[in-house]
Amino acid sequence: MKMRERKRCTAIILAAGQGKRMGTAVQKQYIELDGKPLIYYPLKVFQDSDLIDEIILVAGSGQVSYVQDEIVRKYHFSKVSVVTEGGKERYDSVWRGLKAMRREGAGLEEEQGYVFIHDGARPFVDEAIIKRGYESVKKHKACVAGMPSKDTVKLIDENDFAVKTPERKYVWIVQTPQIFEEALIVEAYSRLAEQECIHVTDDAMVVEEMMGTAVKLYEGSYENIKITTPEDLKIAIAFLKSR
């Protein structure tokens, strides 16, 4: 697909998390899966995608040089235009990624494009998910990958007693990438940056809360898991073997 036939697509890949729940000395994004660091796998998918024009990689504190040398250059990720340092919280890292993207594009006479925000700890994103997301964001301006919950979900009170059971057909497990029109997500995070009390857990919530914009869910994959605990790592190894 030629660039003039569509809007510019930028992927912001988040790899700044500490991964404390993994319980390893190595941060989870650098844990090896089949001889390659975890972050390699999502980067490879976005690198190879015909839809993605550039990648902004958000690394942990003090890790920019390491990531540039041992990840970007080593594996020839030519679409990575910027490696920037993340912040304390996820939303800090996303905001820094957005600002790095806009600095990189300064002076370019291009129409506003789309931004794909993806967790670097989700190694099994694939081209089909990216394409479904692109078609969705064209129609809805804001969308997130997800899958219907396989389990019944309970809402609880402060004492861990169940207070409500939502109908399962209305419950989705949210994933990434989360995709937005560039102007929309930049303005949402700009407003968020001015807030003193911030309680957001994903990019969709920022757009919902700051802009009042409805966010469409589109089909991700049950394999598009986030590696957070040692148990997740075992599942990831099984997925890799099956492929």
C-alpha positions as CSV (number, residue, x, y, z in Angstrom):
1,M,0.0,0.0,0.0
2,K,1.5,3.3,-1.1
3,M,1.7,6.1,1.4
4,R,-0.3,8.6,-0.7
5,E,-3.3,6.2,-0.7
6,R,-3.7,6.4,3.1
7,K,-2.9,8.5,6.1
8,R,0.4,8.2,7.8
9,C,0.5,5.6,10.6
10,T,2.9,5.8,13.5
11,A,3.3,3.1,16.2
12,I,4.4,4.0,19.7
13,I,5.8,0.9,21.4
14,L,6.0,1.1,25.2
15,A,9.0,-0.7,26.7
16,A,9.6,1.4,29.8
17,G,7.8,-0.8,32.4
18,Q,9.7,-2.1,35.4
19,G,8.0,-5.5,35.3
20,K,8.1,-6.0,39.1
21,R,5.5,-8.8,39.0
22,M,7.7,-10.8,36.8
23,G,10.2,-11.3,39.7
24,T,13.3,-11.4,37.5
25,A,16.5,-9.3,37.6
26,V,16.1,-8.6,33.9
27,Q,13.2,-6.3,32.9
28,K,10.5,-8.3,31.2
29,Q,10.9,-6.6,27.8
30,Y,14.5,-8.0,27.6
31,I,13.7,-11.5,28.8
32,E,14.6,-13.9,26.0
33,L,12.0,-15.9,24.1
34,D,13.5,-18.4,21.7
35,G,16.8,-16.5,21.8
36,K,15.4,-13.0,21.2
37,P,14.3,-10.4,23.7
38,L,10.6,-10.1,24.3
39,I,10.5,-6.6,22.7
40,Y,11.8,-8.0,19.5
41,Y,8.6,-9.7,18.6
42,P,6.1,-6.8,18.5
43,L,8.8,-4.5,16.9
44,K,9.2,-7.1,14.1
45,V,5.5,-7.1,13.4
46,F,5.2,-3.3,13.2
47,Q,8.5,-3.2,11.2
48,D,7.1,-5.6,8.6
49,S,3.6,-4.1,8.4
50,D,2.7,-2.4,5.2
51,L,0.5,0.0,7.1
52,I,3.1,1.3,9.6
53,D,5.4,4.2,8.5
54,E,7.4,4.9,11.6
55,I,7.9,3.5,15.1
56,I,8.6,5.5,18.3
57,L,10.1,3.3,20.9
58,V,9.8,4.3,24.5
59,A,12.5,2.8,26.7
60,G,13.1,2.7,30.4
61,S,15.1,5.3,32.4
62,G,18.8,5.2,31.4
63,Q,18.2,2.5,28.7
64,V,18.0,4.6,25.5
65,S,21.6,3.9,24.4
66,Y,21.3,0.2,25.2
67,V,18.0,-0.1,23.2
68,Q,19.4,1.7,20.3
69,D,22.5,-0.5,20.1
70,E,21.2,-3.9,21.3
71,I,17.6,-3.8,19.9
72,V,17.2,-1.3,17.1
73,R,20.6,-1.6,15.3
74,K,21.2,-5.2,16.1
75,Y,17.9,-6.4,14.6
76,H,17.8,-3.7,11.8
77,F,14.5,-2.0,12.9
78,S,14.8,0.7,10.3
79,K,11.3,2.1,11.0
80,V,12.3,3.2,14.5
81,S,12.9,6.9,14.0
82,V,13.1,7.8,17.7
83,V,14.0,6.0,21.0
84,T,12.9,8.2,23.9
85,E,13.0,7.7,27.6
86,G,9.7,6.9,29.3
87,G,8.2,8.3,32.5
88,K,7.2,7.0,35.9
89,E,3.7,5.9,34.8
90,R,2.4,4.5,31.6
91,Y,0.6,7.7,30.7
92,D,3.8,9.6,31.2
93,S,5.5,7.3,28.7
94,V,2.8,7.6,26.2
95,W,2.9,11.4,26.4
96,R,6.6,11.4,25.9
97,G,6.2,9.2,22.9
98,L,3.6,11.5,21.4
99,K,5.8,14.5,21.9
100,A,8.7,12.7,20.3
101,M,6.6,11.8,17.4
102,R,5.5,15.4,16.8
103,R,9.1,16.7,17.1
104,E,10.2,14.1,14.5
105,G,7.4,15.3,12.2
106,A,8.0,19.0,12.7
107,G,8.1,20.8,9.4
108,L,6.7,17.9,7.3
109,E,3.8,18.9,5.2
110,E,1.7,15.8,5.9
111,E,-1.9,15.4,6.8
112,Q,-2.7,14.2,10.3
113,G,-2.4,10.5,10.6
114,Y,-3.2,7.7,13.0
115,V,-1.3,6.6,16.1
116,F,-1.0,2.9,17.2
117,I,-0.1,2.6,20.8
118,H,1.1,-0.8,21.8
119,D,2.5,-2.5,24.9
120,G,6.0,-3.9,24.2
121,A,5.1,-6.8,26.5
122,R,2.5,-8.1,24.0
123,P,4.7,-10.1,21.7
124,F,1.9,-11.8,19.7
125,V,0.3,-8.9,17.9
126,D,0.0,-9.7,14.2
127,E,-0.6,-8.0,10.9
128,A,-4.3,-9.1,10.9
129,I,-4.9,-7.2,14.2
130,I,-3.1,-4.1,12.8
131,K,-5.2,-4.2,9.6
132,R,-8.5,-4.7,11.5
133,G,-7.5,-1.7,13.7
134,Y,-6.7,0.5,10.8
135,E,-10.1,-0.2,9.2
136,S,-11.8,0.5,12.5
137,V,-10.0,3.8,13.2
138,K,-10.9,5.1,9.8
139,K,-14.5,4.7,10.7
140,H,-14.6,5.6,14.4
141,K,-11.5,7.8,15.1
142,A,-10.7,5.9,18.3
143,C,-10.6,2.1,18.7
144,V,-8.9,-0.5,20.8
145,A,-8.2,-4.2,20.3
146,G,-9.9,-6.6,22.7
147,M,-11.7,-9.9,23.0
148,P,-14.9,-11.0,24.7
149,S,-14.3,-12.3,28.2
150,K,-14.4,-16.1,28.4
151,D,-15.1,-15.9,32.1
152,T,-17.9,-14.5,34.2
153,V,-16.8,-11.2,35.8
154,K,-17.7,-9.9,39.3
155,L,-17.6,-6.4,40.5
156,I,-16.7,-6.2,44.2
157,D,-16.8,-3.8,47.1
158,E,-13.9,-2.7,49.3
159,N,-14.3,-5.9,51.4
160,D,-14.1,-8.2,48.3
161,F,-17.8,-9.1,48.3
162,A,-19.5,-9.4,45.0
163,V,-21.9,-6.6,44.4
164,K,-22.7,-7.0,40.7
165,T,-22.3,-9.5,37.8
166,P,-22.4,-7.8,34.4
167,E,-23.7,-9.8,31.5
168,R,-20.8,-11.6,30.0
169,K,-21.8,-10.6,26.4
170,Y,-21.0,-7.0,27.4
171,V,-17.6,-7.7,28.9
172,W,-14.5,-7.5,26.8
173,I,-10.8,-7.9,27.8
174,V,-9.0,-4.9,26.5
175,Q,-5.7,-5.3,24.7
176,T,-3.4,-3.2,22.5
177,P,-2.8,-1.7,20.0
178,Q,-5.1,1.2,20.8
179,I,-5.5,3.4,17.8
180,F,-6.5,7.0,17.4
181,E,-6.6,10.0,15.1
182,E,-3.4,11.8,15.8
183,A,-5.0,15.2,16.7
184,L,-7.5,13.5,19.0
185,I,-4.9,11.5,21.1
186,V,-2.4,14.4,21.2
187,E,-5.1,16.8,22.5
188,A,-6.4,14.2,25.0
189,Y,-2.9,13.7,26.5
190,S,-2.2,17.4,26.4
191,R,-5.3,17.9,28.6
192,L,-4.4,15.0,30.9
193,A,-0.9,16.5,31.4
194,E,-2.6,19.6,33.0
195,Q,-4.5,17.5,35.5
196,E,-3.3,17.1,39.1
197,C,-5.1,13.9,40.0
198,I,-4.7,11.3,37.4
199,H,-6.4,7.9,37.5
200,V,-6.2,6.3,34.1
201,T,-5.2,2.8,33.1
202,D,-5.2,2.9,29.3
203,D,-5.3,5.3,26.3
204,A,-8.9,4.7,25.6
205,M,-9.8,6.0,29.1
206,V,-7.8,9.2,28.4
207,V,-9.8,9.9,25.3
208,E,-13.0,9.0,27.0
209,E,-12.4,11.2,30.0
210,M,-10.6,14.1,28.4
211,M,-12.4,14.4,25.1
212,G,-15.8,12.7,25.7
213,T,-15.1,10.5,22.7
214,A,-16.6,7.0,22.4
215,V,-14.1,4.3,21.7
216,K,-14.9,1.3,19.5
217,L,-13.6,-2.1,20.4
218,Y,-12.4,-4.3,17.5
219,E,-11.3,-7.9,17.5
220,G,-7.8,-8.6,18.7
221,S,-6.7,-12.2,19.5
222,Y,-6.8,-14.5,22.5
223,E,-3.1,-15.0,21.9
224,N,-2.4,-11.3,22.1
225,I,-1.5,-11.6,25.8
226,K,0.5,-9.2,27.9
227,I,3.5,-10.8,29.6
228,T,3.2,-9.7,33.2
229,T,4.0,-12.8,35.5
230,P,6.1,-15.9,35.2
231,E,2.9,-17.8,34.3
232,D,2.4,-15.6,31.3
233,L,5.9,-16.4,30.2
234,K,5.2,-20.1,30.2
235,I,2.1,-19.4,28.0
236,A,4.2,-17.3,25.6
237,I,6.7,-20.1,25.2
238,A,3.9,-22.5,24.3
239,F,2.5,-20.1,21.8
240,L,5.9,-19.7,20.2
241,K,6.3,-23.5,19.9
242,S,2.9,-23.8,18.3
243,R,4.0,-21.3,15.6
